[in-house]
């Protein structure tokens, strides 16, 4: 099921299962995963996109292997907060994926996540070639960590 609000998403998460964060691009999908107590996001891998069926199969394979309890997709809003074609394609991906799994799916505003990931990699003195290899799953970890921090805040205020 797809949840537009992170507060709704938080209410349906199963206990002691991690989350997966996704940074969807035209050619790749960056994947990050969390620990089971939902505190730390770790970059995992970048999937080279082929066809939806193959991409979804790989994602669901990861979810099964890592005991994932929910998916967070980065929603690439425009800087003014409006939604453009990339948001529409992300929402379509989420709808298609929700037909294949019962895992809850949520969205996280990903504005500037790739910029933040690029900065972090530059500060770590990563080579241009290596940055190109890892930027997508590092960006996914920024998306997922933002979600985890918000979930922690929600738990603390209950």
N, C-alpha and C positions, 0 to 999 in steps of 0.2 A: 504494500500500500504506500502511496506517495503522500508525504506530509509537507505542506507549504511552510508551516511555522515550526521552528526548532523546538518550541515548547511542546507542541503536539508530538513531534518526533520523540522527544525525551520520555514521554509517558508510555510509549509502546516498546521501548528497548528491553530485551531480555537481560536478566542479571548475569554478570560474570562472563560476558562475551564481548569481544572487541568490535570495533567499527572499521570500515574501510572508507578511505577518502579517495575521490576520483577527480582528476583534472582532465576533462575531455577536450581534446584538440581535433583538428581535421584529420591528422595523420597518426596521432598517438593518444594513448590514455595513460596518464600517470596514476600510479596506485600507491597509496600509503595505508598502513594498518596501525591500529592502536593496541595497547595492552588490554587485558580483561577488566582492569579497574578504571579504564577510560581516562588515563592521565597523560600518556605520552604517545605522540604520533611518530611513526618511523617510516621513512621512504622505503618502498619495497621494489617496484619495478616499473618499467615503461612497456606497455603493450603497443606493438605496431598494429594500427588498425587495418583490417582487411574487409570483412563483411560483418554485419551486425551479429549474425549467428555465431561466428567464430570468436568475435570479441566478447560476447556475452558468455559463451562457454568458458573462456579463459577466466573471466571475472568470477563466475560462479565456482569454478575449480579452486580459485584462490580463497573464496569465502568458505568453502567446505574445508579445505586444508587448514585454514587459520581459525576456524570456529567463529566466524564473523556473525554478529547479530544485527547489523544494519549497515546501510550504505549512505554516504554523504557525497553529493555531487556538487562541485563548484559551479555556481550560477554566474556566468560572465555578464553582469549588468554593465551598462554604459556608465561613464563617470557621473552623469546626472541622475543615476538611479533607474533610468528607463531600461526596457528590455528590447534588444534587437534580435537579429536573425540567429546569433550564436545562442542566446537564451532559448529561443524556440527550438533549436536543434538539441540542446541539452534536455529540455523538457520532453521532447519526442523520444530521446534515448531512454529517459527515466520511465516513460509510459511503456515502451516496448520491453524494457527490462522487468518491469513490475508484472508483466504477463508470464514471465518465466520463473519468478521466485516470490516467496512469501515474505522475504526480508523487508523490513521497513526502509523506505528511501526518503531522505531529506535533502534539502538544498542549503548551501552556505554561500553568501555573497563573496565571490572570489576576486573582487576588484583589487588589483595590484599584487596578487599573490605571486605571479610569475616574476614581477619586478623585485619583490622581497627575496624570492628564491635566488634570482640572479645576483643580487647584492651579496647575499650570504655566501654564495659560491665564489664570487670575486674576492671577498674578504678572506676566504679560505685559500686564496691563491690557486684556484682550480684552473687547469688549462682550458682553452677554448673548446678543444675536442671533448674533453671530459664533461664540461658544462653542457654541451649539446646532448650528451648521452644521458645525463641525470636530471636536467632541468624540470622535466614533466613530473617525475615522481617526487622531487623535492617540493615543487609547487603543490602537489597533492598533499604533502605532509603539512604545509602551511594551512591549507584549507581544513584538513582534519584537525590540526591543533587548535585552530580558531573555534571549531565546533566543540572540541573537548573542553576548552576553557569556558565556553558558554554553558555547557552542561554542568560543569563543576560549580559555576556561579548559581545556576538554577537549583542544584542540590543543596547548596549552602544557605539559600534563602527560604527553603521550605521548612 
